[in-house]
Structure formats: structure tokens, C-alpha cells
Amino acid sequence: MTTKTAPATGEWLEAWDPENEQTWDKSLAWRTLWVTTFVLTLAFIAWFLPSAIIPKLNLLGYSFSKGQLYWMAAMPGLAAGLLRLVWMVLPPIMGTRKMVSLTSLLLIASTLGWGVRVQSPTAPYWELMVLAFLAGIGGGAFSGFMPSTSYFFPRRMQGTALGLQAGIGNFGVSIVQLLTPYLIAIGALGIFGGSQMLEMPGKPTQQVWYQNAAFVWIPLMVVGAILAWTMLKSVPIKANVRQQFDIFSNQDTWWMTLLYIMTFGTFSGLSAQFGLLMANLYGIGNSEIVKGAGASATLLIDGYAVPDVVKFVFLGPLVGAGARVLFSPLTDRMGGAKWTLVSALGLIASIAYTIPALTPDTSSAAALDSGFTRFLWGMLAIFLFAGIGNASTFKQMPMIFERRQAGGVIGWTAAIAAFGPFLFGVGLTIMSPTMFYILGIAWAVMCTGIIWWRYARPGAPKPG
């Protein structure tokens, strides 16, 4: 690692050592954190915008199969995983200012595309798949933003700083899923296109403006680019691609990758598929529950109200993101390894609790209501423990690795875990939800062993 010299008034700082309290510019560090967190939140909104739209595409007039919709919801995850491999090497090369500014502008492409294509059900499947892939730019940004932010803070504060950035950024998932039902109902915002008719089984046809769910974020993306360009600096760290990839000779890179797949892979995967899974098990996607189509649909079981997934889908990401923010300071005080162990054990228990609800009991309305309640609470518990693990693993990595390697490891592990939406989409397409969740328990059991052996036990080789 080397430092570069540049005018203090330019983009690149002359030197930077956050471990030196006498010279560390705390105000610049926190300003960088808040600006990049604002853009990262928009990035997550762009990344998960398809997850808020895809469950409603057929109700807007499209006619895709369950498998096609699962694959479409999975595509942003595939893109994010691939693009994070690109973004992870950008901070030393481009610097924070250029990287954040450019990323904010790139988010507009997919967001604009979805806003245009929901206005009439005429887009071919491949085009919507391209838009879903481009949405992955928002997920790819994470692997550049997090290492970049870690350069600005001393190690003792990195758990809190990274937890705040990642946690608040993760709120973008629940924000887009929570606000979409309200935004699409505001006709005054629909100035860039006409309305659509949304047909919900058993309910009156509703006039909506689905383009609002996309277009409302574009001005904020422009603002984010302007803020980044005018307010940010770049840390003078220079590492070529070969130097950045020497992390792969360190065994802890691979162990932490497995752990972050368990935590963020679960969070992102379930965030993308939660709405579809809920609809297919307990809602409009389950033909055993709902018969017919449109407003004339009839309930198979009297007394069971088919849930509108948009009223619940935001809760999971909200719980997961909130846990990441709230538990980050605790990881700074107590260490990350203990909380990663709690995360793994909690995931095992919560997944096991949810599994019986993955096979809805259609024998009575009471049985369906009970199953849905168990499903919802079980899923929220999974999100909770995944969020705790997201916070704790990001505390561990700066403690386990030297500064230059820590940034690369954060980017790499985040890149691999970003395949979560893709892997969950593929898994739920080729196997039953029950079998997929059983595999999730097996993965968490394996990770529990890794955490205890390598990081959490007394005398562990790498406590952190």
C-alpha cells in the first residue's frame, strides 16, 4: 500500500491516517459516511424496486408463469454479485468522489426503465429481464461503498460506522417495498404517463399509477450525484488489482465469505423473494386457496382473507436493517464473533420454526390463518438474526485483516453474498420451499462450527 500526494484543495487528500487522533479529520469522515449512505440507500431502492413490482406484473396485465417471475426476481441478485466483483476494486482506483457520483447516476437507467414498462403490459420477457439485471447496479455499489467508508474511520469505530452505513442503506429495501403501495395510488404524481387498472382477486379493480414507484426516486439520484461530487474527497490509498486480490491467500477470507453468505445472503435473498413466496403460499399465487380471476375470484375457504403481500413484505427488510443498525454499537463493545455465533444459532431456530408453515393447511380458514401467522413471525425472526449477523461480520473483518486487505475482504464477501436473491430464486424454482429451508439450516449449522472453531471459542486463532 502506498500513499499519493495531491493538493489539499483537490479531490485526493495529501495523506490520511484515521488512527492518529491529532490529524484525523472527524468531520470529513462523518460527512463522507452520511453522503455515501444517502446514495447507498438509493442504490438499495433501485436494486429492490423489481421485488416491489414483479409480484404485481400479472395483475397489471402480463401473463408470466411462477417460474418466470422467480427468475426475474432473482436476476438483480445475479447482477449484483457479478457487479460487486467490479465495484470492490474501484475505491483505490477511482476514489470515493468519482465512484459515488457515477454510481448515483447509473442507478437512473433501470429505475427509469421500470417506470416506463409498467405502464402497459407489452414488454417482452427478455426486456424485463434486462431491466432486472440493470437493477443489480444498486447492489453492486455496496462492495465499493463499504471498503471506501472503512478507509475514513479508525478500527475502534468501524463496527459502528459500517453498521450505520450498511444498516441505513439496507433500509432502502423496506422503503421501496413500504412506499410503493402508497406512491402508486397518488394520481397527482402520475404526470409522466397514464394510469393502469390493477385487478386483485376478490377485490374491486383499482386505478393505479405504477410508474410513480420508479420515477419518484430519479430526482433524488441526481441530488445524490451532486452531493457526492461537491462534498466528498478521496483517501490516498493505492493498490493495484494484483495487490487487492492477495486476500485470497488468507484462509479467513474464505471463512468470512461463508459466514456472510449465511447473514447477508439470507437477508438479500429473502428480501427479493419474500413477496412472491408469501403470495405463492398464502396469497393470490396459490390456486388451492384462490379460484377464479379478477374481481369475481372466490375464496376456496370461507372466512380466510387472502393477504395482500405489499402490506407485509416490507417488514422483513425493515427488521433486518434495523437489527444491523442497533447491534453495530454492541459489536464494537463486545466483539463481533460472539454476535455472529448468536446470529447462526438464531437462524437455525427460526428457520426450523418456519418450516411447518411452508406447507399451508387448506383444511380450514383457521388453519390457514394460523399457518400464515407462523410463517410471518418465523420469517421476521430469520430477518432479525440475519441482520445481527450482518452487523457482527462487518465488525470482525476490520479486526481480522490489515486495513488494505480488510477493504478487499469486505468487498469480496459482499459480492458473493449479493448472489443471495439469485440463489434463492433458483432454489425456490427447482425445489420445494421446505427442502430449500432445510438446506438453509444445514448451512447455518456448518457456519456455527466455523465461528466457534475459528473466532468465538476461548483461545480462538482469530478472535474479533
Secondary structure by P-SEA (a helix, b strand, c coil): cbbbbcccccccccccccccccccaaaaaaaaaaaaaaaaaaaaaaaacccccccccccccccccaaaaaaaaaaaaaaaaaaaaaaccccccccaaaaaaaaaaaaaaaaaaaaaaaccccccaaaaaaaaaaacccccaaaaaaaaaaaacccccaaaaaaaaaaaaaaaaaaaaaaaaaaaacccccccbbbbbbbcccccbbbbccccccccaaaaaaaaaaaaacccccccccccccccccccccaaaaaaaaaaaaaaaaaaaaaacaaaaaaaccccccccccccccccbbbccccccccccccccaaaaaaaaaaaaaaaaaaaacccaaaaaaaaaaaaaaaaaaccccccccccaaaaaaaaaaaaaaaaaaaaaaaaaaaaaaaaaaaaccaaaaaaaaaaaaaaacaaaaaaaaaaaaccaaaaaaaaaaaaaaaaaaaaaccccccccccc
